[in-house]
Amino acid sequence: MLNIVLFGPPGAGKGTQSEKLIAKYNLIHLSTGDIFRANIKGETELGKLAKSYMDQGQLVPDSVTISMLEAEVNKNNNAKGFIFDGFPRTQAQAVALDNLLKSKKTSITLMLALEVQEEELRKRLLLRGQNSGRPDDQNPEVIQKRIDVYNNETAPVKDFYTSQGKYQGVYGIGEIESIFKALCAVIDSKIKPTTKNASVKKVISTTRTAAKKIAKKKKVMKKKAAKKVVKKSTKKKAVKKIAKNKTTKPTKKKVVKKNSKKATKKVTKSVRPTGRKVAKKATKKKVVKVAKKKVIKKVTKPNRTTSKKTAPKKLAKKQAKKIVAKKKVVKKKKK
C-alpha cells in the first residue's frame, strides 16, 4: 500500500494537492478537517467536542482524532493506499497512526511537507475565509494562533519521520501544476527504487539543462558586451590619434617646403664665408702691390744712409710686409 502523510501549516495548499494525488495514485483521502466538519454537521459528540477546540485555534485532542480516523480506515479495507491530510500533528499522533497501520499490516510510505512562509499563509487563509465563510479563517488572531500551534507542536513530527528516512520537504509557493509535479517526482522515487525514478531524473536533468542554457546565455551576453566596449575604446583611440596627427604632424607639402628652406639656408651659409675669404685675399694682394710700388718709388730716390750694395727690390718687400703687419694690428684694436 502507498500511505502518504501530506504535511504543512494551515493554508499551505494540502487540500488542493491531495485531490490531484488521489486522482493519480487511486488513494483514499483522509482529511482530519473534513472528518471533523462531517461530525460537526452531524452534531455527534466527537463533532461538538472538536468544534470547541477548532473555534479557539487549538488542536483537537489525540484521542478524539484517532478514534475518528480509525472509523474511516475501517470503512476502506480494499483501498490501494491512504493519503493523510492534516494528521498526524504531534509525535504522539504519529506513534498512534503507526500502531493503527501495523494492525492493518501496512505502514507510512512517505511524509510530504509543503513549505510556505507565514506571510503567505495569512493572506491565503483570509481569502479562504472570505470565500468559504469559515469563521476560523476570518479572524487574524485565530489564524496566527493556528500557525503558532503548528510551529510549536508539529515540529517534532518532522523529526519523527526524518529519523525513519520518510520526510521530504517540497516548496509550496508557485503554480499548482509545478508543485504537483515536484510531489509526484518524490513519490515515484519511493515506489520505484529499482529504476531510481525516471521522473526525478527528468526533473533534475531539465533543471540542469535549463540552468546550463541560462549560464551559456549569460556568457554570450557578457562576451558581446565586452566586444562592444573594446570597439568603442578602439574607436576613441583612433579618433584621438587622428586628431593628434592633424594638429601636430604637418602635411607632405609643408615638410617639403621646410626641407627646401633648410637646404637653401645651408647653401647660403656655406657660400658666404668662401666669398668673404676670397675678398680678403684680393684686398691683401692689392695692398701688397700698392705698398711695393710706393717702396720702389722711394728706393729709386737716392738715400744718403743706404749703401750702394743693397738691392732696391729686397728693401721694398721688407717695408711692404711691415706696413701690412701694422694695418693688421690697427684692425684688431678697432675690433
C-alpha positions as CSV (number, residue, x, y, z in Angstrom):
1,M,0.0,0.0,0.0
2,L,1.0,3.6,-0.7
3,N,0.4,5.6,2.5
4,I,1.3,9.3,2.4
5,V,1.2,11.9,5.1
6,L,0.7,15.3,3.5
7,F,2.2,17.7,6.0
8,G,2.1,21.5,6.2
9,P,0.8,24.6,8.0
10,P,-2.8,25.8,7.6
11,G,-3.2,27.4,4.2
12,A,-0.3,25.6,2.6
13,G,-2.5,24.0,-0.1
14,K,-2.7,20.5,1.3
15,G,-6.4,20.1,0.2
16,T,-5.7,21.1,-3.4
17,Q,-2.6,18.9,-3.9
18,S,-4.2,15.9,-2.1
19,E,-7.1,15.9,-4.7
20,K,-4.6,15.7,-7.6
21,L,-2.6,13.0,-5.8
22,I,-5.7,10.9,-5.1
23,A,-6.7,11.0,-8.8
24,K,-3.2,9.9,-10.0
25,Y,-2.4,7.2,-7.5
26,N,-6.0,6.0,-6.6
27,L,-5.7,6.8,-2.9
28,I,-8.3,7.4,-0.2
29,H,-8.3,10.9,1.1
30,L,-8.5,11.1,4.9
31,S,-8.6,14.7,6.0
32,T,-9.0,15.4,9.7
33,G,-10.6,18.7,8.8
34,D,-13.2,17.0,6.5
35,I,-13.8,14.3,9.2
36,F,-14.3,16.9,11.9
37,R,-16.6,19.0,9.7
38,A,-18.7,15.9,8.9
39,N,-19.0,15.1,12.6
40,I,-19.8,18.7,13.4
41,K,-22.6,18.8,10.8
42,G,-24.0,15.5,12.1
43,E,-23.8,17.0,15.6
44,T,-22.1,14.0,17.0
45,E,-20.5,14.1,20.4
46,L,-17.0,14.0,18.9
47,G,-18.0,16.7,16.4
48,K,-19.2,19.1,19.1
49,L,-16.0,18.5,21.1
50,A,-13.8,19.0,18.1
51,K,-15.6,22.3,17.2
52,S,-14.9,23.8,20.6
53,Y,-11.1,23.4,20.0
54,M,-11.2,24.5,16.4
55,D,-13.0,27.7,17.1
56,Q,-10.2,28.6,19.6
57,G,-7.5,27.8,17.0
58,Q,-6.2,24.8,19.1
59,L,-5.6,21.3,18.1
60,V,-8.2,18.6,18.7
61,P,-7.1,16.1,21.4
62,D,-5.3,13.0,20.0
63,S,-7.9,10.5,21.5
64,V,-10.7,12.2,19.6
65,T,-8.8,12.4,16.3
66,I,-7.5,8.9,16.3
67,S,-10.9,7.4,17.0
68,M,-12.4,9.4,14.1
69,L,-9.6,8.2,11.7
70,E,-9.8,4.6,12.8
71,A,-13.5,4.5,11.9
72,E,-12.7,5.9,8.4
73,V,-9.9,3.4,7.7
74,N,-12.2,0.5,8.7
75,K,-14.6,1.7,6.0
76,N,-12.0,1.2,3.2
77,N,-10.4,-2.2,3.8
78,N,-9.8,-2.7,0.0
79,A,-8.1,0.6,-0.6
80,K,-4.7,0.8,-2.5
81,G,-3.5,3.3,-0.1
82,F,-4.3,6.4,2.0
83,I,-3.3,10.0,2.0
84,F,-3.5,11.5,5.5
85,D,-4.2,15.3,5.2
86,G,-3.5,17.3,8.4
87,F,-2.7,14.2,10.5
88,P,-0.6,13.4,12.5
89,R,0.2,16.8,14.1
90,T,2.1,15.6,17.2
91,Q,4.6,12.9,17.8
92,A,2.0,11.0,20.0
93,Q,-0.4,11.1,17.0
94,A,2.4,9.8,14.7
95,V,3.0,6.8,17.1
96,A,-0.7,6.1,17.3
97,L,-1.0,6.2,13.5
98,D,1.9,3.7,13.1
99,N,0.2,1.3,15.6
100,L,-3.1,1.7,13.7
101,L,-1.4,0.8,10.3
102,K,0.5,-2.1,11.8
103,S,-2.7,-3.6,12.9
104,K,-3.7,-3.4,9.2
105,K,-0.3,-4.9,8.1
106,T,0.9,-1.7,6.4
107,S,2.9,1.5,7.3
108,I,3.6,5.1,6.3
109,T,5.5,5.2,3.0
110,L,6.3,8.8,2.9
111,M,5.7,12.2,4.6
112,L,5.5,15.1,2.2
113,A,5.7,18.6,3.7
114,L,4.5,21.7,1.8
115,E,6.8,24.6,3.0
116,V,5.2,28.1,2.9
117,Q,6.2,31.3,4.6
118,E,3.9,32.8,7.3
119,E,3.0,36.0,5.4
120,E,1.7,33.9,2.5
121,L,-0.2,31.7,4.8
122,R,-2.0,34.6,6.5
123,K,-3.0,36.0,3.1
124,R,-4.3,32.7,1.8
125,L,-6.4,32.0,5.0
126,L,-8.0,35.4,5.0
127,L,-9.0,35.0,1.3
128,R,-10.3,31.5,2.0
129,G,-12.4,32.9,4.9
130,Q,-14.0,35.4,2.7
131,N,-14.9,32.8,0.0
132,S,-15.8,29.8,2.2
133,G,-17.3,31.6,5.2
134,R,-15.3,29.5,7.7
135,P,-15.1,31.5,11.0
136,D,-11.6,30.2,11.9
137,D,-10.2,31.7,8.6
138,Q,-11.8,35.2,9.2
139,N,-10.1,36.2,12.4
140,P,-6.4,37.2,12.1
141,E,-5.7,36.4,15.7
142,V,-7.2,32.9,15.4
143,I,-5.1,32.4,12.2
144,Q,-1.9,33.4,13.9
145,K,-2.7,31.1,16.9
146,R,-3.2,28.2,14.4
147,I,0.2,29.0,12.8
148,D,1.9,29.2,16.1
149,V,0.4,25.9,17.3
150,Y,1.6,24.3,14.1
151,N,5.2,25.6,14.5
152,N,5.4,24.7,18.2
153,E,3.6,21.3,18.4
154,T,4.1,19.8,14.9
155,A,7.9,20.3,14.6
156,P,8.6,17.0,16.5
157,V,6.6,15.1,13.9
158,K,9.1,16.2,11.2
159,D,11.9,14.8,13.4
160,F,10.0,11.6,13.9
161,Y,9.7,10.9,10.2
162,T,13.1,12.2,9.4
163,S,14.6,9.6,11.7
164,Q,12.8,6.9,9.7
165,G,14.1,8.4,6.4
166,K,10.5,9.2,5.3
167,Y,10.4,13.0,5.4
168,Q,10.6,15.1,2.2
169,G,10.0,18.9,2.1
170,V,8.6,20.5,-1.1
171,Y,8.4,24.3,-1.8
172,G,4.7,25.1,-1.7
173,I,4.7,28.6,-3.4
174,G,4.2,28.8,-7.1
175,E,1.9,27.3,-9.8
176,I,-0.3,24.4,-8.7
177,E,1.0,22.2,-11.5
178,S,4.7,22.7,-10.8
179,I,4.2,21.9,-7.1
180,F,2.2,18.8,-8.1
181,K,5.0,17.6,-10.4
182,A,7.5,18.0,-7.6
183,L,5.4,16.0,-5.3
184,C,4.9,13.2,-7.9
185,A,8.6,13.1,-8.6
186,V,9.3,12.4,-4.8
187,I,6.5,9.8,-4.6
188,D,7.8,7.9,-7.7
189,S,11.3,7.8,-6.3
190,K,9.9,5.9,-3.3
191,I,7.6,3.4,-5.1
192,K,10.2,2.7,-7.9
193,P,13.5,2.4,-6.2
194,T,15.0,-0.1,-8.7
195,T,14.8,2.3,-11.6
196,K,15.9,5.2,-9.4
197,N,12.9,7.2,-10.6
198,A,13.0,8.2,-14.2
199,S,10.7,11.1,-13.4
200,V,13.1,12.5,-10.8
201,K,15.9,12.1,-13.2
202,K,13.9,14.0,-15.8
203,V,13.1,16.8,-13.4
204,I,16.8,17.1,-12.3
205,S,18.0,16.9,-15.9
206,T,15.5,19.5,-17.1
207,T,16.5,21.9,-14.3
208,R,20.2,21.3,-15.0
209,T,19.8,21.8,-18.8
210,A,17.8,25.0,-18.1
211,A,20.5,26.2,-15.7
212,K,23.2,25.4,-18.3
213,K,21.3,27.3,-21.0
214,I,20.9,30.3,-18.8
215,A,24.6,30.2,-17.9
216,K,25.5,30.0,-21.7
217,K,23.2,32.9,-22.5
218,K,24.8,35.0,-19.7
219,K,28.3,34.2,-21.1
220,V,27.3,35.1,-24.6
221,M,25.8,38.4,-23.4
222,K,28.9,39.2,-21.4
223,K,31.2,38.5,-24.4
224,K,29.0,40.7,-26.7
225,A,29.1,43.5,-24.1
226,A,32.9,43.1,-23.8
227,K,33.3,43.3,-27.6
228,K,31.2,46.4,-27.8
229,V,33.3,48.1,-25.0
230,V,36.5,47.1,-26.9
231,K,35.1,48.5,-30.2
232,K,34.2,51.8,-28.5
233,S,37.6,52.1,-26.9
234,T,39.4,51.4,-30.1
235,K,37.3,53.9,-32.0
236,K,38.0,56.5,-29.4
237,K,41.7,55.8,-29.6
238,A,41.7,56.0,-33.3
239,V,39.8,59.4,-33.2
240,K,42.3,60.7,-30.7
241,K,45.3,59.6,-32.9
242,I,43.7,61.3,-36.0
243,A,43.2,64.5,-34.0
244,K,46.8,64.5,-32.8
245,N,48.1,63.9,-36.3
246,K,46.0,66.7,-37.7
247,T,47.3,69.2,-35.0
248,T,50.9,68.1,-34.7
249,K,52.0,66.3,-37.9
250,P,52.4,68.6,-41.0
251,T,51.4,67.5,-44.4
252,K,53.9,66.3,-47.1
253,K,53.8,69.7,-48.9
254,K,54.7,71.5,-45.6
255,V,57.6,69.1,-44.9
256,V,59.0,69.6,-48.5
257,K,58.8,73.4,-48.1
258,K,60.6,73.3,-44.7
259,N,63.3,71.0,-46.1
260,S,63.9,73.2,-49.1
261,K,64.2,76.3,-46.9
262,K,66.7,74.5,-44.7
263,A,68.7,73.4,-47.7
264,T,68.8,77.0,-49.1
265,K,70.0,78.3,-45.7
266,K,72.8,75.7,-45.6
267,V,73.8,76.7,-49.1
268,T,73.9,80.4,-48.4
269,K,75.9,79.8,-45.2
270,S,78.4,77.6,-47.0
271,V,78.8,80.1,-49.9
272,R,79.0,83.3,-47.9
273,P,82.2,82.6,-45.9
274,T,84.1,81.5,-49.1
275,G,83.2,84.8,-50.8
276,R,84.5,86.8,-47.8
277,K,87.7,84.8,-47.8
278,V,88.3,85.4,-51.5
279,A,87.6,89.2,-51.0
280,K,90.1,89.3,-48.1
281,K,92.8,87.6,-50.1
282,A,92.2,90.0,-53.0
283,T,92.5,93.1,-50.8
284,K,95.6,91.7,-49.2
285,K,97.2,91.3,-52.7
286,K,96.1,94.8,-53.7
287,V,97.6,96.3,-50.5
288,V,100.9,94.4,-51.0
289,K,101.1,95.6,-54.6
290,V,100.5,99.2,-53.7
291,A,103.0,99.0,-50.9
292,K,105.6,97.6,-53.2
293,K,105.0,100.4,-55.7
294,K,105.4,103.0,-53.0
295,V,108.5,101.4,-51.7
296,I,110.0,101.1,-55.1
297,K,109.4,104.7,-55.8
298,K,111.2,105.7,-52.5
299,V,114.0,103.3,-53.1
300,T,114.6,104.7,-56.6
301,K,115.3,108.0,-55.0
302,P,118.9,108.1,-53.7
303,N,119.3,107.9,-49.9
304,R,122.3,109.1,-48.2
305,T,122.1,106.4,-45.4
306,T,121.7,103.4,-47.8
307,S,124.6,101.9,-49.3
308,K,125.1,101.2,-52.9
309,K,125.2,97.4,-52.4
310,T,121.6,97.0,-51.1
311,A,119.2,96.0,-53.8
312,P,116.1,98.2,-54.1
313,K,113.7,95.2,-54.6
314,K,114.5,93.4,-51.3
315,L,114.1,96.7,-49.3
316,A,110.8,97.2,-50.9
317,K,109.4,93.8,-49.9
318,K,110.5,94.2,-46.2
319,Q,108.9,97.6,-45.9
320,A,105.7,96.3,-47.6
321,K,105.4,93.5,-45.0
322,K,105.9,95.9,-42.2
323,I,103.1,98.1,-43.5
324,V,100.7,95.1,-43.8
325,A,101.6,94.0,-40.2
326,K,100.8,97.5,-38.9
327,K,97.5,97.5,-40.6
328,K,96.5,94.1,-39.1
329,V,97.4,95.4,-35.6
330,V,95.2,98.5,-36.2
331,K,92.2,96.4,-37.3
332,K,92.5,94.1,-34.3
333,K,92.5,97.1,-31.9
334,K,89.4,98.5,-33.7
335,K,87.5,95.2,-33.3
